[in-house]
Amino acid sequence: MKVIPTELPEVLIFEPKVFGDDRGFFLECYNERIFRAATGLAVQFVQDNHSRSKRGVLRGLHYQIQQAQGKLVRAVCGRVFDVAVDLRRASPNFGRWVGVELSGENFRMLWIPPGFGHAFVVLSEWADFFYKATDFYAPEHERCVLWNDPSVGIDWPLQALGEPTLSAKDREGRLLKEAEVYP
């Protein structure tokens, strides 16, 4: 497994070795020893989630202010542009973001630690998105920063997609300057 750093030191790309032949392929999606060596963390994943979304669906920027979740995410089928935003006020990278294309073809996974917001937009006709979480979903602690907050300035690849499809919750996200964030 190859570990690729991003512009945000805590956010990492994991690129598995893919063994393929005329029958198909095999890859190791997760290896605790490699993950621990790369992150310095001994995490316990407690929940796996799987979503399917159509082209142009944008989900996020989501986070839980308590029971903060670390997420190891991947697009199993299709293509997404996946984003992590540092929401730790004391961090030198507070409000900075990193974006990575994840797809069923590149097999890449993104580690988004607790303290970061997460979002993605679907670039293909549809995408199956899978993620492992380090804490349970707690709707009472869920928060949302507005996906297009100009102070964050995410460069979403929307040219070919047009206006994204959003849930009511995502349309009503808060600006970062008004949002409840981590210390």
C-alpha positions as CSV (number, residue, x, y, z in Angstrom):
1,M,0.0,0.0,0.0
2,K,1.4,3.4,-1.0
3,V,0.7,6.3,1.3
4,I,0.7,9.7,-0.3
5,P,0.8,12.9,1.7
6,T,-1.5,15.9,0.9
7,E,-1.1,19.6,1.5
8,L,-2.8,19.0,4.9
9,P,-0.4,16.8,6.8
10,E,-3.0,14.8,8.7
11,V,-5.0,14.0,5.5
12,L,-3.5,11.1,3.6
13,I,-4.2,9.2,0.4
14,F,-3.9,5.4,0.5
15,E,-3.3,3.7,-2.8
16,P,-3.5,-0.1,-2.6
17,K,-1.5,-2.5,-4.7
18,V,-4.0,-4.0,-7.2
19,F,-3.3,-7.5,-8.5
20,G,-5.2,-8.1,-11.7
21,D,-5.4,-10.5,-14.6
22,D,-8.0,-11.7,-17.1
23,R,-10.2,-12.9,-14.3
24,G,-10.4,-9.5,-12.5
25,F,-8.5,-8.0,-9.6
26,F,-7.7,-8.3,-5.9
27,L,-6.7,-5.6,-3.5
28,E,-6.3,-5.1,0.2
29,C,-8.6,-2.3,1.1
30,Y,-7.4,-1.8,4.7
31,N,-4.5,-3.0,6.7
32,E,-4.3,-1.9,10.4
33,R,-0.5,-2.2,10.5
34,I,0.0,0.0,7.4
35,F,-2.6,2.5,8.6
36,R,-1.0,2.8,12.1
37,A,2.5,3.2,10.6
38,A,1.3,6.0,8.2
39,T,-0.9,7.9,10.7
40,G,0.6,7.1,14.0
41,L,-2.9,6.3,15.2
42,A,-4.4,3.1,16.6
43,V,-8.0,3.7,15.5
44,Q,-11.0,1.4,15.9
45,F,-13.5,1.6,13.0
46,V,-17.0,1.1,14.4
47,Q,-19.3,1.8,11.5
48,D,-19.1,1.2,7.7
49,N,-21.4,3.3,5.5
50,H,-22.2,3.0,1.8
51,S,-24.1,5.6,-0.3
52,R,-25.0,5.8,-3.9
53,S,-25.5,9.2,-5.6
54,K,-26.2,10.5,-9.1
55,R,-24.0,12.8,-11.2
56,G,-23.9,16.3,-9.7
57,V,-24.9,15.3,-6.2
58,L,-22.8,17.2,-3.6
59,R,-22.8,15.9,0.0
60,G,-21.2,18.0,2.7
61,L,-19.3,19.7,4.4
62,H,-20.3,17.4,7.2
63,Y,-18.8,16.8,10.6
64,Q,-19.8,15.9,14.2
65,I,-18.9,18.5,16.8
66,Q,-19.0,15.7,19.5
67,Q,-18.2,12.1,18.7
68,A,-16.0,13.4,16.0
69,Q,-15.5,10.8,13.3
70,G,-12.3,9.9,11.4
71,K,-13.3,8.5,8.0
72,L,-11.4,6.3,5.5
73,V,-13.4,6.9,2.3
74,R,-13.4,5.5,-1.2
75,A,-15.4,5.5,-4.4
76,V,-16.1,1.8,-5.1
77,C,-17.7,2.5,-8.5
78,G,-17.8,5.8,-10.4
79,R,-15.8,9.0,-9.7
80,V,-16.1,11.6,-7.0
81,F,-14.1,14.7,-6.1
82,D,-13.6,14.3,-2.4
83,V,-12.8,17.2,0.0
84,A,-11.5,17.5,3.6
85,V,-11.5,20.9,5.4
86,D,-9.5,21.5,8.6
87,L,-12.1,22.7,11.2
88,R,-9.8,22.9,14.2
89,R,-9.6,26.6,15.2
90,A,-6.2,26.1,16.9
91,S,-4.7,24.5,13.8
92,P,-2.3,26.5,11.6
93,N,-4.4,25.0,8.7
94,F,-7.8,26.1,10.0
95,G,-10.2,26.6,7.1
96,R,-7.8,25.1,4.5
97,W,-9.0,22.3,2.3
98,V,-7.6,19.5,0.1
99,G,-9.4,17.8,-2.7
100,V,-8.7,14.4,-4.4
101,E,-10.4,12.4,-7.1
102,L,-11.4,9.0,-5.9
103,S,-12.7,6.4,-8.3
104,G,-13.4,2.8,-8.9
105,E,-10.5,2.9,-11.4
106,N,-7.8,4.5,-9.3
107,F,-8.8,2.6,-6.1
108,R,-7.5,5.4,-3.9
109,M,-8.8,6.0,-0.4
110,L,-8.6,9.2,1.6
111,W,-8.1,9.4,5.4
112,I,-10.0,12.3,6.9
113,P,-9.1,12.6,10.6
114,P,-11.5,13.8,13.4
115,G,-11.5,17.6,13.4
116,F,-12.1,17.8,9.6
117,G,-15.2,18.5,7.6
118,H,-15.9,16.1,4.7
119,A,-17.7,16.5,1.4
120,F,-17.8,15.1,-2.1
121,V,-19.4,15.7,-5.5
122,V,-20.2,12.9,-8.0
123,L,-18.4,13.4,-11.4
124,S,-19.7,10.2,-13.1
125,E,-23.2,9.2,-14.0
126,W,-23.4,7.7,-10.5
127,A,-21.0,6.6,-7.8
128,D,-21.0,4.1,-4.9
129,F,-19.2,5.7,-2.0
130,F,-18.0,3.6,1.0
131,Y,-16.4,4.8,4.2
132,K,-15.3,3.4,7.5
133,A,-15.9,5.7,10.5
134,T,-14.1,5.8,13.9
135,D,-17.3,6.8,15.9
136,F,-21.0,6.2,15.5
137,Y,-23.3,8.6,13.6
138,A,-24.8,11.0,16.1
139,P,-27.3,13.3,14.4
140,E,-27.6,15.6,17.4
141,H,-23.9,16.5,17.0
142,E,-23.9,16.7,13.2
143,R,-23.0,20.1,11.8
144,C,-22.6,21.4,8.2
145,V,-20.4,24.2,6.8
146,L,-21.8,25.6,3.5
147,W,-20.2,23.8,0.6
148,N,-19.5,27.0,-1.3
149,D,-18.3,29.2,1.6
150,P,-16.1,31.8,-0.1
151,S,-13.8,32.0,2.9
152,V,-12.9,28.3,2.4
153,G,-12.8,28.7,-1.4
154,I,-13.1,25.1,-2.5
155,D,-12.5,24.8,-6.2
156,W,-15.3,22.4,-7.0
157,P,-15.0,20.8,-10.5
158,L,-18.6,21.9,-11.5
159,Q,-17.9,23.2,-15.0
160,A,-19.4,20.1,-16.7
161,L,-21.9,19.4,-14.0
162,G,-23.7,22.7,-13.5
163,E,-25.4,23.6,-10.3
164,P,-24.9,20.7,-7.8
165,T,-27.9,18.8,-6.3
166,L,-28.0,19.4,-2.6
167,S,-30.0,18.1,0.3
168,A,-32.0,20.7,2.4
169,K,-29.4,20.2,5.2
170,D,-26.5,21.0,2.8
171,R,-28.3,24.1,1.4
172,E,-28.7,25.4,4.9
173,G,-25.1,24.9,6.0
174,R,-23.4,27.7,7.9
175,L,-20.5,29.9,6.9
176,L,-17.3,28.9,8.6
177,K,-17.1,32.1,10.5
178,E,-20.6,31.3,12.1
179,A,-20.1,27.6,12.5
180,E,-19.5,25.6,15.6
181,V,-16.0,24.2,15.1
182,Y,-13.4,22.3,17.1
183,P,-11.1,24.0,19.6
